């Protein structure tokens, strides 16, 4: 089946070029000067897979406005044309242009085919930023985020088909080819289009069979249209793009409310866990962890979690990044929701977050639990103190004396 699948791909791609004329775009090269020599720049480009094409999860946000709606396109793909030019003082100028192609599915099959779409500059500017980070080791402000300010290339209209039709209909017979040859080419084109349609149907069937038989177990599927993909696991971080429903991404890690995914190449991002369908093995692990917390602490339920700045003036964490949990009180039994239960629940969350702190981005300096209730309260501790508590270097009583409890009476057990 794999051989047949490959042969069909080899048939479909060349024959589709016999379909409707491609909507060629006005290419707009982008360039940037780097102080490094050519060989070092070329090695960095190879490390970033700049010479290899990549799939686009969505065309929205990467393509300039054209004459056809973007929802008619599928199987987006881009590849850079890269030129390396000598710069000043032994440096290198990198000039590149992104060529974006996608399959245009028209209601009229005869008008379907692969088309070249105009880039709005986001891919080029993002790659130049990533190349600068690779060469200097320092983060740079994303130019792609401001790509709307860059004038988007305007697609050129391909009027060759209209001119050919007008020439064939002209009574003056100005065609450069004999009428019989034109008619023959027209018949060949119609036959090729029909053949391509048949091959596309067979290819689609084979893809469905292959998907059902050996679908990768490390992919997450977007379940909500317009799902934002962020640079970091926080709603306040930079949004990379909006993913469409049924888009698939490689799973990297699960951080409770956030899923770490691969976008393309070495590009990474984060999506909300409640907007994706997780692989079965990951889902089983998450269910086990959540069930364990619910069993041990039935009086509380985590409603939200994020990595953000500490919301208080406590000196050890003031102005620092923390892992923040918001918990709701759902139990009616005072034993399950009282001060002692809150302290034990906080310790469990503290130790869980401390274990995951090294893999989190950005790395938190502390952990905070906020109880969403009328008599709620806020508990916070530094990661360093939590680790001392976990390895026995700090006793429970001393730990709470060094931690932040507001108000203290919400966490003070009643005397017997």
N, C-alpha and C positions, 0 to 999 in steps of 0.2 A: 504493500500500500504506500510505503514511503517513497518508492521509486516512481509510482504513478503520480503521487502528489507533486513530486519535483518536476516531472515532465509536463504536467498541466500548468505549473507556474511558468515554465519556459515557453509554453504555447501562448498563454494568456497575455503576458507582458508584451512580446513583440507584436502580436496581432492587434492588440488594443491601439497600437500606434496608427493602424489603418483606419481607426474610427474618426470621429469629428475632430477638426483642427484644434490643437491645444491653445488655451488662452494664455499666450506668452505675456510676461510682465516686464515692466521696465526695471532692470536690475539696478540697485543702488548700493555700491560697495561702501563698507565702513572700514576705517583704518585707525590704528593707534600705534604710537611709537613706544618702544621698550628699550631700556638701557642695556639689556643683555645681548650677547652675540647671537648670531643666527643659529648655530648648532644647539645652544641651550634653549632658545625659543622653540626650535623644531622638536626637541625632545619633550618639552612641556606640552606642545600641541598633541603629540602622539599619546602622551600620558592621559590627556583629557579626551582622547578618541575623536579629535577634531577632524581627522581625515576619513572617518567612517560615518556612514549615514545612520540616522536614528529615527525611530518611530515617534510621532507626535501623539500624545494622548488626546489632544483636542486641537482644532484649528483656531478656535475662538481665542483672541488675544495674541496670535502670532501672525495672522494674515491681514493685509490691508483690505479695505472694502472693495469688493469687485462687483461684477454685474450679476452674479448668481448667489443665492443664499447659502451660507456655510453648512446648514443642516442637510444639504444635498450631497455633501462630500463625506467620504470615509477613507480609512486606511491612509491617514496623513503620514508623510515621510519627508525628511529634510536632509540635505547634505551641503557642506560648506565648500565653496571654491576659494582656496587660500593661496595668497601670494606673499612671499617674504622678500622685502626690499631692504637695501642697505640704508641705515639711518645715520645720525650724527654720532661722532665719537665712538665708533664701533658698535653702535646699537642696531636695532632691527625694527623695521616698520612692518606690521602685519596688516594686510588688507584682505578682507573676506566678504563674500556674498553668500547668503543662504538661498538655496534653491528648494522650494517647497512643492511637493507633488501630492496629489490625492486623486482618488477615483470619484468621478462625478457621475452620480446615479440619476439620470433623467427619466421622466415618465415615458419618454420616447426612447426605446433602447438604442435606436440608431444614433442618438445624440450623447449617449454615455461614453465615457472613456477617461483615461488619465489626463489631468490638466496640471499645468504649472501655475502656481498661485503666487501673488506678490507678497513678499515679506514686509512686515511693518517695522522691521529693525530690532525687534525684541530679542530674537535668537542671536543676531550678530553682537549686539551690545552686551548681552548676558555672557556670551562666550569670551569676549574681550575682557570683561570683568573677571571671570574665572581664571583666564590666562594670567592676568596681572596678579591675582591672589596666589596662583601656583608659582610664579616667578619670584615674587617678593615675600611670600609667606605672611602677608598682612591682608586683612579683610578690607574691601573697598566698598563704597556706597554703590548700590546697584543702579546702573544706567538703564537697565531694562524696566525698572519701576517707573521711569519717566519717559518711556518710549512713546507715550501719547504725544509728547511735545515734538517728536521727530516727524518731519513730513513723510508720510507713507508714500511709497511708490505707487504711481497710477497705472493700472493695467492697460496695455494696448489692445485695441480691438483687432482681431484677426478677420479681415474681410475677404480672405482668399476664397472661402466657400461661396460668398455672395457674388464675387466677381466671376467665378467659374459658372455659377448658375446663369448669370446674366449673359455670359459669352455663349453658352449653349443655346439660350433662348433668342439670341440676337439674329435677325434676318440677314445681317451682313456677313455672318459667319467669320468673325474675327478670331476664332479659336486658333491657338498655335498648334493644336493637334487635330488630326483628321477626325471627323464625326464618328467613324466606326471605332477608332481607338478609344475615344472618350467614352462611348457606350460600353465598350468592353471593360474599361477600368471601373466604370460605375457598377457593372454587374459583379465584378470581382470584389469590390468594396462591400456591396450588400451581402454577398456570400460570406465574406470574412466576418462581417458583423454578426451574422447568424451563428457562425461557427464559434465566435467569441462568446456569445450569449449561452450557447450550449455548454461550452467549457466552464463558464462561470457557474452555471448551475451544478455541474459535476464537482467543481472545486468546492462550492459551498457545502454540498452533501458530504464530501470527504472531510472537510474541516469540522463539520458537526460530528461525524463518526470519530475522528481523531480526538476531538474535545471530550467526547463522552468516554472514550476508551483510556486516554492517558492525559487527563487534564492535570496540570501541575498542582501540587499540594501546597505551594508556597505563594499563592496569589491571593490578594484581597480584591473584592469586587465592590465598586462604588454602587450604592443602592439609591442615593438621592441625587437628582439632577442639580447642577450648580453647586456641588460640594466644594468648599474652599480648601485648597492645599496650601499649608503654611510652611515657612522656613524653619520655625521652631514650634515646640508643643505648647503654644499659647495663642489665644485669640487675638492678642495685641501684637503678635509678631507680623512680619511682612508676608502678605499673601502672594503666592507664586502664580496661581491661576485657579480657575474653577473647573473641576472635573465633571464629566457627564456621567449619567447613569450607565451602568454596565462596563465602565472603564476598569481595566485590570492593572494592578501594580504589584511588583514583587514585595512581599512582606519581609521586614527586617527585624522589628521589635515591637512589643506591646508595652505601653506605659500607661496602664489603666485606661484613662479616658482618651488617650492618643495612640495612634498607630504610626510607626515609622516605616516609610515606604521608599522604594527606588523609583525615580521618575524616568530617567534615561541616562545611560552612561554612569558617571559618578555623581549625578544630581540626586539629592535626597529631599524629602519633604515629610510633613505630618498631616494626618487627617483625623477627624473625630472618630472614635471607635463606634459611635452609634450611627454613623453614616456609611459603614462598609460591612460587607459580609466576610467574616474572618475564616481562614482555613480551619478544618475540623480539629486538627491537633492543637492549634492555638486556642480555639474556642473551649476545648475541653480543659486546658490548663487554667484559663481565665475563670471558667465556671467553678473549678475546684477551689481556687483562691477566694473567690467571692463567697462561695458557700461556707468556707471555713470561717470567714469573718462573721457571717450572719449567724452561724451556729454558736460561736463564742460570745457574740455581743448582739443578741436579738433586739435590744432596745434602741439600736442606732442603725442608720442607713446613710451611706455616703451618697450625697446628691450631686456633688461637683468637686473637681480637683484640677489644679493648674499650677504652673510655675510662674511666680510673679514677685513683685517687690513686697517686703514685709510691711503690713498695714499698721504700724505702730511706732512708738518712740523708744522701745526697749533697746538699750545701748548695744548689746551683743549682736543684734540683728537689724538695727536701724539702717535703712537704705540698702540692705542686702537682699539677695535673691533667695526665696524660700519655696519649698513645696507646700502648697496650701490645700487642705481638705475642708470641705463644708459638709457637716453631718446633720441630719435631721433626727429628732427624737421621735421614734415610732412606737415605743413600748409604753404600756400603762402601769407596769410594775415598777415601784420605786427602787427595788433591788437591781433592776436592769438598767435604770436611767439615773441613779443617784450619783453622788460625788465620787465614790469609790469606783463605780462602773465607768465613769467618764475618765478617770485617771488610767485605769487598765486599758480602756479603748484607745486612749491617746498613746500609751506606750506601744501598743501593737502597731498603730499607724506610724509612729516615730521610727520604730525598728524596720518596718517594711520600706519606708521611704529612704532611710539611711543606706539600706542594702542596694537600692537602685540608684543612689545619688551619683555614683561614678559614671553610669551610662546615660544619665539625663543631660539634656542640652537646653539652656546652660546649667552647669552644675550648681545645685542649691547649697547654701551655707547653713540652712536650718529647715525645720519642719513646723508647720502651724496647723492646728485643728480648730475650726470655728463651729460651735454648736448653734444651729439655727433654731432658736427657741426663745420664749419670753425671758426665761431665767438663764439663757444660754451660757456664754462664756467663751474665752479664747485661751488656748494653751500653746506655748511655743518653746522650742529648745534648739540649740545648735547641733549640727551633725556630729561635731567632735564629742559633745557630752553624751549624745545618744550612743555613739560607738563605745564610749567608756562604760555606759550602763550595760550594754549588750555583752561586753567581754568581762564584766565583773569588776572593773577597776573603779566603778562608782556605785555606791549603794543607792537604793531607791529613794530613801529619805533625803540624802544629800543631793541627788539628781533633781528632785522637785524644788529644793531650796535654791538651786542655781537656774531653774527654768522660769518661764514667764507664765503667770496665771492671772487672768483678768476676767471677772473679779475673783479674788482668792476664795471667797465664801462659796462660789459655785463648785469648787473642787475640794472643799473641806468636809470630810465625813462628819455626820452628826455624832455627838458623844453617846455612848450606850447608856 
